[in-house]
Amino acid sequence: MTTAGRDTGLRDAAREIGEGVLGPNADDVDATGRFPTESVDAFRQVGFLRALISVEEGGLGATLDELSDVLIELGRWCASSAMILALHSIQVACLVRHGETEALAAFRRRVAAQNLLLASAAAEAEVRGDVRSSVCAVRADGESFTLHKLVPVISYGSYADAVFATARRTPDSAPSDQVLVICEKDEFALTQTSDWDALGFRGTCSPGFVLDARGPLNHVFPTPFGDLSSETMLPVTHILWASLWLGMAKEADARSRRFAQQAARRSPGSLPPSALRLSEMALGVQQLDDLLLGARARLATADADPDYGASIAYATSMNSLKVAASGLLQEIVQKAFLICGMAGYANHSPFSLGRILRDAVGAQLMINNDRINVNNAELLLVQRGR
Ligand SMILES: Cc1cc2nc3c(=O)[nH]c(=O)nc-3n(C[C@@H](O)[C@H](O)[C@H](O)COP(=O)(O)OP(=O)(O)OC[C@H]3O[C@@H](n4cnc5c(N)ncnc54)[C@H](O)[C@@H]3O)c2cc1C
């Protein structure tokens, strides 16, 4: 099965929203760096915010593959809006796959019933992108907790109904002994510490914050964050990010193909010089598509076979997905510039590639690719066997 040939009801809904809501507002969202309220309203209306939650619990019961298909479609129209849905859905996936307690199940049902929007506070000012290490800690006080965390970036933090934060399990725990904790809006204070005037993904509205939260202790996930990350958060994050990046690549491909076709019509009988690049573009998009399909299949295998899920081969492949997909996206967009030339360089032409290029740069920095490569190198140095 290829992602390209798949057509589900959800994907149709994504195309409709993309064309009718995300696309018409994308340039304004980008130019003004505003939160795409209309996109998130549309996601709420069609149920995308609760897509991964089971039907019995009030969700759509969609599979991760179906959500990945939705993000491929949305990524074509507005990468910021698609990124917001991806970041939200990563938290939902953790809640679905690791929220086995009654308290977490009750919160999950509320996410579905009230279409809550979930944000992430994984990075920390002191450790930057080293998300498997925390300085802040959960402080228990009877049945409640408090948390004080300096977060360099929380996407749509000011608009979220809850923030999923990582922290040390207790003030005495080691930096890597982390938990994931749900902080709800009516129980936290967010003090903004920086502005978000970034090159790309401008609509994600992602400044830094000091997060001061309190809540019930049963909003701390029982699964150690290390396990939760390797089983769910990391692979789901990389799969959903790669999905919307594939959508961006497909849009760059479509714009450059339209441009080359127009050029070909102007000079019948001769091949425009840029046309050869189309073949390279098609190969790049196919590679990205195959990379994503392979990762989706590997996650399914890991779920069915815990030994494979715990293997270094699986961990490095899921890390490599993010590095390779973000790199391929950048290459594809660069090729699109060579095809479209000045029409792609211009900001207000039908072939403009500026926003896609600026968003594509961010893909390499969301957990810095160099940091991921260092992690992979450490794993590979201790890998045994073939
Ligand atoms: C659009 C966007 C949205 C985001 N949304 C969120 C969000 O909602 N929540 C959230 O928590 N975060 C979010 N982030 C931020 C998160 O992805 C970043 O990883 C984090 O902010 C740290 O970034 P950094 O570049 O400052 O630090 P680092 O990752 O520390 O990178 C800084 C430098 O350190 C280098 N480096 C590489 N490896 C190592 C190493 N092993 N040790 C030390 N240095 C190393 C890197 O190469 C780089 O030069 C978002 C980022 C973007 C771009």
The ligand as an SDF file (V2000), in Angstrom:
LIG
                    3D

 53 58  0  0  0  0  0  0  0  0999 V2000
    8.6930   25.0930   15.0000 C   0  0  0  0  0  0  0  0  0  0  0  0
    9.2010   24.5460   16.2910 C   0  0  0  0  0  0  0  0  0  0  0  0
    8.2950   24.1810   17.2740 C   0  0  0  0  0  0  0  0  0  0  0  0
    8.7400   23.6640   18.4950 C   0  0  0  0  0  0  0  0  0  0  0  0
    7.8210   23.3210   19.4420 N   0  0  0  0  0  0  0  0  0  0  0  0
    8.2410   22.8230   20.6350 C   0  0  0  0  0  0  0  0  0  0  0  0
    7.2890   22.4730   21.6410 C   0  0  0  0  0  0  0  0  0  0  0  0
    6.0830   22.6250   21.4710 O   0  0  0  0  0  0  0  0  0  0  0  0
    7.7600   21.9910   22.8140 N   0  0  0  0  0  0  0  0  0  0  0  0
    9.0970   21.8120   23.0470 C   0  0  0  0  0  0  0  0  0  0  0  0
    9.4480   21.3390   24.1240 O   0  0  0  0  0  0  0  0  0  0  0  0
   10.0120   22.1560   22.1190 N   0  0  0  0  0  0  0  0  0  0  0  0
    9.6230   22.6620   20.9250 C   0  0  0  0  0  0  0  0  0  0  0  0
   10.5460   23.0320   19.9840 N   0  0  0  0  0  0  0  0  0  0  0  0
   11.9510   23.1790   20.3940 C   0  0  0  0  0  0  0  0  0  0  0  0
   12.7640   21.9470   20.3690 C   0  0  0  0  0  0  0  0  0  0  0  0
   12.4720   21.2210   19.2230 O   0  0  0  0  0  0  0  0  0  0  0  0
   14.2440   22.2760   20.4110 C   0  0  0  0  0  0  0  0  0  0  0  0
   14.8740   21.0730   20.2790 O   0  0  0  0  0  0  0  0  0  0  0  0
   14.7180   22.9250   21.6840 C   0  0  0  0  0  0  0  0  0  0  0  0
   14.1830   24.2100   21.8470 O   0  0  0  0  0  0  0  0  0  0  0  0
   16.2200   23.0560   21.7440 C   0  0  0  0  0  0  0  0  0  0  0  0
   16.7050   23.6890   20.6020 O   0  0  0  0  0  0  0  0  0  0  0  0
   18.1480   24.3590   20.5120 P   0  0  0  0  0  0  0  0  0  0  0  0
   18.4590   24.4450   19.0720 O   0  0  0  0  0  0  0  0  0  0  0  0
   18.1810   25.5950   21.3030 O   0  0  0  0  0  0  0  0  0  0  0  0
   19.1210   23.4200   21.3310 O   0  0  0  0  0  0  0  0  0  0  0  0
   19.9640   22.1220   21.0020 P   0  0  0  0  0  0  0  0  0  0  0  0
   19.1710   20.9820   20.5130 O   0  0  0  0  0  0  0  0  0  0  0  0
   20.6660   21.8980   22.2630 O   0  0  0  0  0  0  0  0  0  0  0  0
   20.9280   22.5340   19.8270 O   0  0  0  0  0  0  0  0  0  0  0  0
   21.8380   23.6100   19.9830 C   0  0  0  0  0  0  0  0  0  0  0  0
   23.1830   23.2410   19.4240 C   0  0  0  0  0  0  0  0  0  0  0  0
   23.7110   22.1400   20.1570 O   0  0  0  0  0  0  0  0  0  0  0  0
   24.2790   21.2090   19.2720 C   0  0  0  0  0  0  0  0  0  0  0  0
   24.3210   19.8120   19.7950 N   0  0  0  0  0  0  0  0  0  0  0  0
   24.0660   18.7000   19.0980 C   0  0  0  0  0  0  0  0  0  0  0  0
   24.2160   17.6130   19.8380 N   0  0  0  0  0  0  0  0  0  0  0  0
   24.5680   18.0180   21.0280 C   0  0  0  0  0  0  0  0  0  0  0  0
   24.8740   17.3330   22.2210 C   0  0  0  0  0  0  0  0  0  0  0  0
   24.8510   15.9910   22.3100 N   0  0  0  0  0  0  0  0  0  0  0  0
   25.1670   18.0750   23.2810 N   0  0  0  0  0  0  0  0  0  0  0  0
   25.1810   19.3910   23.2030 C   0  0  0  0  0  0  0  0  0  0  0  0
   24.9160   20.0960   22.0870 N   0  0  0  0  0  0  0  0  0  0  0  0
   24.6210   19.4140   21.0140 C   0  0  0  0  0  0  0  0  0  0  0  0
   23.3920   21.3250   18.0780 C   0  0  0  0  0  0  0  0  0  0  0  0
   24.0710   20.8500   16.9420 O   0  0  0  0  0  0  0  0  0  0  0  0
   23.1660   22.8020   17.9870 C   0  0  0  0  0  0  0  0  0  0  0  0
   24.2260   23.4150   17.3340 O   0  0  0  0  0  0  0  0  0  0  0  0
   10.1380   23.5210   18.7390 C   0  0  0  0  0  0  0  0  0  0  0  0
   11.0520   23.8730   17.7420 C   0  0  0  0  0  0  0  0  0  0  0  0
   10.5940   24.3880   16.5230 C   0  0  0  0  0  0  0  0  0  0  0  0
   11.6010   24.7460   15.4690 C   0  0  0  0  0  0  0  0  0  0  0  0
  1  2  1  0
  2  3  1  0
  2 52  2  0
  3  4  2  0
  4  5  1  0
  4 50  1  0
  5  6  2  0
  6  7  1  0
  6 13  1  0
  7  8  2  0
  7  9  1  0
  9 10  1  0
 10 11  2  0
 10 12  1  0
 12 13  2  0
 13 14  1  0
 14 15  1  0
 14 50  1  0
 15 16  1  0
 16 17  1  0
 16 18  1  0
 18 19  1  0
 18 20  1  0
 20 21  1  0
 20 22  1  0
 22 23  1  0
 23 24  1  0
 24 25  2  0
 24 26  1  0
 24 27  1  0
 27 28  1  0
 28 29  2  0
 28 30  1  0
 28 31  1  0
 31 32  1  0
 32 33  1  0
 33 34  1  0
 33 48  1  0
 34 35  1  0
 35 36  1  0
 35 46  1  0
 36 37  1  0
 36 45  1  0
 37 38  2  0
 38 39  1  0
 39 40  1  0
 39 45  2  0
 40 41  1  0
 40 42  2  0
 42 43  1  0
 43 44  2  0
 44 45  1  0
 46 47  1  0
 46 48  1  0
 48 49  1  0
 50 51  2  0
 51 52  1  0
 52 53  1  0
M  END
$$$$
